[in-house]
Amino acid sequence: MRLKTRQISALTLATLLIFGFQNCAKVGTNGINVESLASSANADVSPVDTAIPGTPGDGEVPVSSGGIEKMKQSFTVNSTQKIDILFVVDNSGSMEYEQQSMASRLNDFIQIVAGLDWRISVTTTDPKSSVYGDGNLVALHGSTNTFIMDSSMDQITAQNVLGQTIQRSETGSASEQGIYATRRAIERSIASTDVRKQFIRPDAALAVIVISDEDESAYNTKNSGKNLISYIDYQFSNRKAFTFNSIISRPGDTNCLNGEGKTEGYKYQELSKLTGGIIGDVCATDYSSQVKAIAKEINKTAKAITLSCAPVDLVNSPIVVTQNNQPVANFTVSGRNLVFADELAPGTYDVSFACAK
């Protein structure tokens, strides 16, 4: 691993969803719902994949076979915007320089998300450590047995705790695995009997922010972004809004790769595109302004919903959103997200759209 020679930084975050999904179904020509969950049969296992009971959904998301399927989905807009945010931070030797000033890089994050019902936890890209890796939530700064911070905290205290927790002092594994760490953190939240189980709330959106100068380094089941989507859909019955945001060495960014970026983040980029997440530049120099952009994007969550798949064929199969049979307009499409110009009122909404088979 090599040390950094100049300061780099950047964060950007996609619009997140805070709405619970209900009754998502594929509709065939005969009107019969079609089961859409992937099978977990014959999934390979990483050598560091410690098994946790009750974790199906490892099947690779099927590749489109051509054609279009009509979809119908209902969702509920709540009056309280609930967001669970997981930071997955690269603590390997190549990030040593950035880690020295990581706390200041997150300045003002908490202040800008004030007003949302948020929870934040931190883990690392290390796939092995039983203390700060393998999806274990790390203890918050200044504590030994507290792993979750929430919006009830004083803003100044919360900002300090977040910054100091993300600024890691240990040197973790050189095998960075942010997707794997995300999967394991969710598994642990589902299976845990201690306070960490409270992190993933069933009625809250989940936003992941990976900060790393290297791509996912393994190719096993739990390192697959498509499998992670399949797993989350299965575990939360298609009701969990999920966005994956990558602060990486962006593929094709020669300036970054010739400077401080180590390997192109192809896997992270792919997963961000699949979930409508933002792909940030880990080599950018203006870190503080981009941190503010992250928090501001989170505040737009009341104006977005996340569909079960990316809509296609918008000309022949336009997206139709209704509430009480009345059309709702003024939205744009970003990946799986519908971003509304105005905040949606609480209630139940229905959406019709088309996806690739």
QUIVEN-V966244 format. One record per backbone hydrogen bond with DSSP energy under -0.5 kcal/mol. NH is the residue of the N-H (numbers start at 1). CO is the residue of the C=O. E is the energy in kcal/mol with one decimal. If there is no record, write none. Layout:
BEGIN
nh:NH co:CO e:E
nh:NH co:CO e:E
END
This chain:
BEGIN
nh:9 co:284 e:-2.9
nh:18 co:301 e:-0.6
nh:18 co:304 e:-0.6
nh:20 co:76 e:-0.9
nh:21 co:239 e:-1.1
nh:22 co:74 e:-2.7
nh:25 co:72 e:-2.0
nh:26 co:34 e:-0.8
nh:27 co:70 e:-2.4
nh:28 co:26 e:-0.5
nh:28 co:32 e:-1.6
nh:31 co:28 e:-1.7
nh:34 co:26 e:-1.5
nh:43 co:40 e:-1.1
nh:49 co:46 e:-2.0
nh:50 co:48 e:-1.6
nh:69 co:355 e:-3.1
nh:70 co:27 e:-0.6
nh:71 co:353 e:-3.4
nh:72 co:25 e:-1.7
nh:73 co:351 e:-2.4
nh:74 co:22 e:-1.9
nh:75 co:349 e:-2.3
nh:76 co:20 e:-2.0
nh:77 co:347 e:-3.1
nh:78 co:76 e:-0.6
nh:81 co:79 e:-0.5
nh:82 co:80 e:-0.9
nh:83 co:81 e:-0.5
nh:83 co:117 e:-2.2
nh:84 co:205 e:-2.8
nh:85 co:83 e:-0.6
nh:85 co:119 e:-3.3
nh:86 co:84 e:-0.5
nh:86 co:207 e:-2.7
nh:87 co:85 e:-0.6
nh:87 co:121 e:-2.4
nh:88 co:86 e:-0.5
nh:88 co:209 e:-2.6
nh:89 co:87 e:-0.6
nh:89 co:123 e:-2.3
nh:90 co:211 e:-2.4
nh:91 co:89 e:-0.6
nh:95 co:92 e:-1.6
nh:96 co:93 e:-1.6
nh:99 co:95 e:-2.5
nh:100 co:96 e:-1.1
nh:100 co:97 e:-0.6
nh:101 co:98 e:-1.4
nh:102 co:99 e:-0.9
nh:105 co:101 e:-1.2
nh:106 co:102 e:-0.7
nh:106 co:103 e:-1.1
nh:107 co:104 e:-1.4
nh:109 co:106 e:-1.8
nh:112 co:108 e:-1.7
nh:113 co:109 e:-1.2
nh:114 co:111 e:-0.8
nh:116 co:113 e:-1.9
nh:117 co:81 e:-2.7
nh:118 co:116 e:-1.3
nh:119 co:83 e:-2.1
nh:120 co:149 e:-2.5
nh:121 co:85 e:-2.1
nh:123 co:87 e:-2.7
nh:124 co:132 e:-0.6
nh:125 co:89 e:-1.6
nh:127 co:175 e:-0.5
nh:133 co:129 e:-1.0
nh:134 co:126 e:-2.4
nh:136 co:133 e:-2.1
nh:138 co:122 e:-2.9
nh:140 co:146 e:-3.5
nh:141 co:161 e:-0.5
nh:143 co:140 e:-2.1
nh:149 co:120 e:-2.3
nh:151 co:118 e:-1.6
nh:153 co:150 e:-1.9
nh:158 co:154 e:-3.1
nh:159 co:155 e:-2.6
nh:160 co:156 e:-1.9
nh:161 co:157 e:-2.7
nh:162 co:158 e:-2.7
nh:163 co:159 e:-2.3
nh:164 co:160 e:-2.5
nh:165 co:161 e:-1.9
nh:166 co:162 e:-2.3
nh:167 co:163 e:-1.7
nh:168 co:166 e:-1.4
nh:172 co:91 e:-2.8
nh:172 co:170 e:-0.6
nh:176 co:174 e:-1.2
nh:177 co:125 e:-2.2
nh:181 co:177 e:-2.1
nh:182 co:178 e:-1.8
nh:183 co:179 e:-2.3
nh:184 co:180 e:-2.6
nh:185 co:181 e:-2.2
nh:186 co:182 e:-1.9
nh:187 co:183 e:-2.5
nh:188 co:184 e:-2.7
nh:189 co:185 e:-1.9
nh:190 co:186 e:-2.2
nh:191 co:187 e:-2.5
nh:192 co:188 e:-2.3
nh:197 co:194 e:-1.9
nh:198 co:195 e:-1.6
nh:199 co:196 e:-1.6
nh:201 co:199 e:-0.9
nh:204 co:201 e:-1.6
nh:205 co:82 e:-2.0
nh:206 co:241 e:-2.9
nh:207 co:84 e:-2.9
nh:207 co:205 e:-0.5
nh:208 co:243 e:-2.6
nh:209 co:86 e:-2.6
nh:210 co:208 e:-0.5
nh:210 co:245 e:-2.7
nh:211 co:88 e:-2.4
nh:212 co:210 e:-0.5
nh:212 co:247 e:-2.4
nh:217 co:176 e:-2.0
nh:223 co:220 e:-1.9
nh:224 co:221 e:-1.4
nh:225 co:223 e:-0.5
nh:228 co:224 e:-1.8
nh:229 co:225 e:-2.0
nh:230 co:226 e:-2.2
nh:231 co:227 e:-2.8
nh:232 co:228 e:-2.4
nh:233 co:229 e:-2.6
nh:234 co:230 e:-2.3
nh:235 co:231 e:-2.8
nh:236 co:232 e:-2.2
nh:237 co:234 e:-1.2
nh:238 co:233 e:-2.5
nh:239 co:236 e:-2.3
nh:241 co:239 e:-0.7
nh:243 co:206 e:-2.0
nh:245 co:208 e:-2.7
nh:245 co:243 e:-0.5
nh:246 co:278 e:-1.8
nh:247 co:210 e:-2.7
nh:247 co:245 e:-0.5
nh:248 co:246 e:-0.7
nh:248 co:280 e:-1.9
nh:250 co:248 e:-1.1
nh:253 co:250 e:-2.3
nh:254 co:252 e:-1.6
nh:257 co:253 e:-2.3
nh:258 co:254 e:-2.3
nh:259 co:256 e:-0.9
nh:261 co:256 e:-2.5
nh:262 co:213 e:-1.5
nh:263 co:213 e:-1.8
nh:265 co:249 e:-2.8
nh:266 co:264 e:-1.5
nh:269 co:265 e:-2.5
nh:270 co:266 e:-2.4
nh:271 co:267 e:-2.0
nh:272 co:268 e:-2.3
nh:273 co:269 e:-2.3
nh:274 co:270 e:-2.2
nh:275 co:271 e:-1.6
nh:276 co:272 e:-0.5
nh:276 co:273 e:-0.7
nh:277 co:272 e:-2.9
nh:280 co:246 e:-4.2
nh:280 co:278 e:-0.7
nh:282 co:248 e:-2.7
nh:282 co:280 e:-0.7
nh:284 co:281 e:-1.4
nh:287 co:285 e:-1.4
nh:290 co:286 e:-0.8
nh:291 co:287 e:-2.0
nh:292 co:288 e:-1.8
nh:293 co:289 e:-1.4
nh:294 co:290 e:-1.8
nh:295 co:291 e:-1.8
nh:296 co:292 e:-2.2
nh:297 co:293 e:-2.1
nh:298 co:294 e:-2.0
nh:299 co:295 e:-1.6
nh:300 co:297 e:-1.5
nh:301 co:298 e:-1.8
nh:303 co:300 e:-2.4
nh:304 co:301 e:-1.5
nh:305 co:338 e:-2.0
nh:307 co:305 e:-0.5
nh:307 co:336 e:-3.5
nh:311 co:335 e:-0.5
nh:312 co:354 e:-2.4
nh:317 co:313 e:-2.8
nh:320 co:352 e:-2.3
nh:321 co:328 e:-0.5
nh:322 co:350 e:-2.8
nh:323 co:326 e:-2.4
nh:326 co:323 e:-1.5
nh:328 co:321 e:-3.2
nh:332 co:339 e:-2.3
nh:334 co:337 e:-2.9
nh:337 co:334 e:-2.4
nh:338 co:305 e:-3.0
nh:339 co:332 e:-2.7
nh:339 co:337 e:-0.6
nh:340 co:303 e:-5.9
nh:340 co:338 e:-0.6
nh:341 co:330 e:-3.2
nh:344 co:302 e:-1.7
nh:347 co:77 e:-1.7
nh:349 co:75 e:-2.9
nh:350 co:322 e:-2.7
nh:351 co:73 e:-2.8
nh:352 co:320 e:-2.4
nh:353 co:71 e:-1.8
nh:355 co:69 e:-2.6
nh:357 co:67 e:-1.8
END
